[in-house]
Amino acid sequence: MLTGTGTALITPFTPDGKIDFPALETLVSETVSAGPDFIVAMGTTAETATMTPQEQQDVLRCIINTNSGRLPLVLGAGCNDTAALVARIRNISPDEVSAVLSVAPYYNKPSQEGLYAHFAEIAKASPVPVILYNIPSRTGVNMLPGTILRLARDFGNIAGVKEASGSMEQAMRIIKERPEGFAVYSGDDALGVPMTLMGGQGVISVLANSHPAACSAMIKHALGGRIKEALEIHYRFLDYISLLFCEGNPTGVKAAMSLMGKCCPHVRLPLVKASEGLMSSLSQALDKL
């Protein structure tokens, strides 16, 4: 079971919109050395949806080569076409990828039975453990605790869920009833500490792109029962976390990282760069951290 902080990596771009591979290599190296426990590649925060298939391959290869096996690598693998996703997942190399993070099918709005059937096919096809990703604000459908728990009980390689419904009650119901070894990760940075203290295994984090050491320390404190220390970091970063998401993700974190000299703020359409107001607010927030 993976525990702790997983960094949901951004994909740095150059000012003209090309992939900035030197910045990506630096980001991966800093992630490895700063304390996070695993890397999540090619997810929502990576802007995977706006990359060509060749770009996706090149970015993943860069991450794999730079990481060089130092941290477990979780690969984002989601699609609303079950058959197409099964074909992709069958080709994953267990030598390079530790698990897949698979988002609930979007736009189709399947029933709970449809969600179960979709992930059953993924589980049967995957050569590595599968982490479910529940984010109804993006997919249009909420995977209910009963569906998540049914999958966890029926398929041994469904290893966990990234829970981003925003409902602590839903997360706690999953934690309460889960089978042994099934991990629950917060998919919201603002809920990383609360969910971990309720029995979760950590967070898959956007914040960890800009502040990997602080995010990692925060979750390690929570996992270790050092509540005072965990909450001190949590509340210190809470306003900054809100700013990261107020104009979309990864718009906010890229803007913050540009102020820190880590990457260009460029995002690809339909996302747009942070407003001047957000840049000013982020600058002030960074000065206070």
C-alpha positions in Angstrom: 0.0 0.0 0.0 1.3 3.5 -0.9 1.0 5.9 1.9 1.9 9.6 2.4 2.1 12.3 -0.2 1.8 11.6 -3.9 2.7 14.6 -6.1 0.3 15.1 -9.0 2.9 16.5 -11.3 2.3 19.4 -13.5 3.7 19.5 -17.1 5.8 22.7 -17.5 5.5 24.4 -20.8 7.6 27.0 -22.5 6.2 30.5 -23.3 5.3 29.3 -26.8 3.4 26.3 -25.5 5.9 23.5 -26.0 6.8 21.0 -23.3 9.7 22.3 -21.2 11.6 19.1 -20.6 14.5 20.6 -18.6 12.0 22.2 -16.2 10.2 18.8 -15.9 13.4 17.0 -15.1 14.2 19.5 -12.4 10.7 19.2 -11.0 10.9 15.4 -10.8 14.4 15.6 -9.2 13.2 18.1 -6.6 10.2 15.9 -5.9 12.3 12.9 -5.3 14.7 14.7 -2.9 12.1 16.8 -1.0 10.2 14.1 0.7 7.0 13.1 -1.2 6.4 9.3 -1.1 5.2 8.7 -4.7 4.7 10.4 -8.0 1.5 10.6 -9.9 2.1 11.2 -13.6 -0.2 12.1 -16.5 -3.2 13.1 -14.5 -5.5 16.1 -14.6 -2.9 18.4 -13.1 -0.5 17.4 -15.9 -2.9 18.7 -18.6 -2.8 15.3 -20.2 -6.0 16.0 -22.1 -4.4 18.7 -24.1 -1.3 16.7 -25.1 -0.9 14.7 -28.3 -0.3 11.0 -27.9 3.4 11.5 -28.8 3.7 14.3 -26.2 2.2 12.0 -23.6 4.7 9.3 -24.4 7.6 11.7 -24.3 6.5 13.3 -21.0 6.0 9.9 -19.4 9.4 8.7 -20.6 11.1 11.8 -19.2 9.5 11.2 -15.8 10.4 7.6 -15.8 14.0 8.2 -16.8 14.5 11.1 -14.4 12.9 9.3 -11.5 15.0 6.2 -12.2 13.0 4.0 -9.9 13.6 6.2 -6.8 9.9 6.7 -6.0 6.9 4.6 -6.9 5.2 5.9 -10.0 1.4 6.0 -10.4 0.2 6.5 -13.9 -3.0 8.4 -14.7 -5.1 6.3 -17.0 -8.7 7.4 -17.5 -11.1 7.3 -20.4 -14.9 7.2 -20.9 -14.5 4.4 -23.5 -14.0 1.2 -21.4 -12.7 -0.9 -24.3 -10.1 1.7 -25.3 -8.9 2.1 -21.8 -8.6 -1.7 -21.3 -6.4 -1.9 -24.4 -4.1 0.9 -23.0 -3.8 -0.6 -19.6 -2.9 -4.0 -20.8 0.3 -2.5 -22.3 1.5 -1.0 -19.0 4.9 -2.3 -17.8 5.0 -3.3 -14.1 8.7 -2.7 -14.2 8.1 1.0 -14.7 4.7 1.7 -13.2 3.7 0.8 -9.6 -0.1 1.5 -10.0 -2.6 3.2 -12.2 -5.0 6.0 -11.1 -8.2 5.7 -13.1 -10.8 8.3 -13.1 -14.5 7.5 -13.2 -15.9 7.7 -16.8 -16.8 11.3 -17.6 -19.5 12.8 -19.8 -21.3 9.5 -20.3 -22.8 9.7 -16.7 -23.1 6.0 -16.1 -25.2 4.4 -13.3 -23.5 2.9 -10.3 -23.8 -0.5 -12.0 -22.1 1.0 -15.1 -19.3 2.3 -12.9 -18.9 -1.1 -11.3 -18.8 -2.8 -14.7 -16.3 -0.3 -16.1 -13.8 -0.7 -13.2 -14.3 -4.5 -13.2 -13.0 -4.6 -16.7 -10.1 -2.3 -15.8 -9.2 -4.5 -12.8 -9.3 -7.7 -14.8 -7.0 -6.2 -17.5 -4.5 -4.3 -15.3 -1.0 -5.8 -14.7 -0.6 -3.4 -11.7 -2.8 -2.3 -8.8 -5.6 0.1 -9.6 -6.5 3.2 -7.6 -10.0 4.5 -8.3 -10.4 8.2 -8.8 -13.7 9.7 -7.7 -14.1 13.4 -8.6 -17.8 14.1 -9.4 -17.1 17.9 -10.0 -15.2 16.9 -13.2 -16.9 13.6 -14.2 -20.6 14.5 -13.5 -21.1 11.3 -11.5 -20.3 10.4 -7.9 -19.1 6.9 -7.2 -21.0 6.1 -4.0 -19.3 4.3 -1.1 -21.3 1.1 -1.8 -19.9 0.9 -5.4 -16.3 1.7 -4.3 -16.5 -0.9 -1.5 -18.0 -3.5 -3.7 -15.2 -3.1 -6.2 -12.6 -3.2 -3.3 -14.0 -6.5 -2.0 -14.5 -8.1 -5.4 -11.1 -7.4 -6.9 -7.9 -7.8 -5.0 -5.9 -5.5 -7.3 -8.2 -2.5 -6.7 -5.9 -1.1 -4.1 -7.4 2.2 -3.2 -9.4 5.3 -4.0 -8.5 9.0 -4.6 -11.6 10.5 -2.9 -12.3 14.0 -4.2 -16.1 14.2 -3.8 -15.5 16.9 -1.1 -17.6 14.9 1.4 -15.8 13.9 4.5 -18.9 11.8 5.4 -18.4 9.8 2.2 -14.7 9.4 2.9 -15.3 8.2 6.4 -17.9 5.7 5.3 -15.4 4.2 2.9 -12.7 4.2 5.6 -15.0 2.5 8.1 -16.2 -0.3 5.8 -13.1 -0.9 3.6 -11.4 -4.3 3.4 -8.0 -4.7 4.9 -5.2 -3.1 2.8 -7.5 -0.8 0.8 -6.1 2.8 0.8 -8.1 6.0 0.9 -6.3 9.1 -0.3 -7.6 12.7 -0.2 -7.9 14.2 -3.7 -8.3 17.7 -2.1 -5.3 19.4 -0.6 -7.5 21.2 1.9 -8.8 17.9 3.2 -5.5 16.0 3.2 -4.9 16.3 7.0 -8.5 15.9 8.1 -9.0 12.8 5.9 -5.6 11.3 7.0 -6.5 11.8 10.7 -9.8 10.1 10.1 -7.9 7.0 8.9 -6.9 7.8 5.4 -3.5 7.0 3.9 -2.5 10.5 2.7 -3.0 12.9 -0.2 -2.5 13.0 -3.9 -1.5 16.6 -4.0 -1.3 19.6 -6.3 0.3 21.7 -3.5 3.3 19.3 -3.5 4.4 20.7 -6.8 5.3 24.1 -5.3 5.9 23.0 -1.7 6.9 19.3 -1.7 8.8 19.4 1.6 6.1 21.1 3.6 3.3 19.0 2.1 5.2 15.8 2.8 6.0 16.8 6.4 2.4 17.8 7.0 1.1 14.4 6.0 3.8 12.5 7.7 2.9 14.3 10.9 -0.8 13.3 10.4 0.1 9.7 9.7 2.3 9.6 12.8 -0.4 11.1 15.1 1.4 14.3 15.6 -1.8 16.3 15.3 -0.5 19.7 16.5 2.4 19.7 14.0 0.2 18.5 11.2 -2.4 21.2 11.9 0.2 24.0 12.1 1.3 23.3 8.5 -2.3 22.7 7.4 -3.6 26.1 8.6 -0.5 27.9 7.5 -1.1 26.8 3.9 -4.9 26.8 3.9 -5.5 30.2 2.3 -2.7 29.5 -0.2 -4.3 26.2 -1.2 -7.6 28.0 -1.8 -5.9 30.4 -4.2 -4.3 27.5 -6.1 -7.8 26.4 -7.3 -9.8 29.6 -7.6 -9.1 30.0 -11.3 -8.7 26.3 -12.2 -6.1 23.7 -11.9 -3.2 23.8 -12.8 -3.5 27.5 -13.6 -3.0 28.5 -9.9 -0.1 26.3 -9.1 1.7 27.1 -12.3 1.3 30.8 -11.5 2.7 30.3 -8.0 5.6 28.3 -9.3 6.4 31.0 -11.9 6.6 33.5 -9.1 9.0 31.1 -7.4 11.1 30.8 -10.5 10.3 27.1 -11.0 8.5 27.2 -14.3 6.6 29.3 -16.9 2.9 30.0 -16.0 1.7 28.9 -19.4 -1.3 26.5 -19.6 -3.0 25.2 -22.7 -6.4 26.2 -23.9 -9.2 26.0 -22.8 -7.3 26.9 -19.6 -5.9 30.5 -19.5 -3.2 32.0 -17.5 -3.9 33.5 -14.0 -5.4 36.9 -13.8 -3.3 39.8 -12.5 -5.4 39.8 -9.4 -4.6 36.1 -8.7 -0.9 36.7 -9.4 -0.9 39.5 -6.8 -2.8 37.4 -4.2 -0.4 34.5 -4.8 2.6 36.7 -4.4 1.3 38.0 -1.1 0.4 34.5 0.1 3.9 33.2 -0.8 5.5 36.0 1.2 3.6 34.9 4.3 4.5 31.2 4.1 
